[in-house]
Amino acid sequence: MMDSTREGGVVFEDFFPAMMEKLGADGFMKELCNGFRLLVDEDKGVITFESLKKKSGLLGLKDTSDEEVICMIREGDLDGDGGLDEMEFCTLMFRLSPALMRDSSELLAEAINFDEM
Ligand SMILES: [Ca+2]
């Protein structure tokens, strides 16, 4: 059975499996890893406020405000070191809005729409 923590993340119960089905588990993880590599601060090996701010344009997130970036880091930073490592990033991606995913990859959007039909 699914362990559904319903803290405003209800949508992912539908969204997540559909994506997995479409891309396969490997392809899905690859997408997330690609995202991480795009955003990571190469010196530190984690995603920081600076790296996220600087590189978010690559994912079509140019309009993201400082406040939103800070929220994203804070939301995803599970061990409190101020940066997102790969696991924290992947975890965060599962929890973020599908709209963000849609911006970063049309493929993911298709997976979402597919599920709604
Ligand atoms: Ca961290």
Boltz pocket constraint, residues with backbone or C-beta under 6 A from the ligand:
constraints:
  - pocket:
      binder: B
      contacts: [[A, 76], [A, 77], [A, 78], [A, 79], [A, 80], [A, 81], [A, 82], [A, 83], [A, 84], [A, 85], [A, 88]]
      max_distance: 6.0
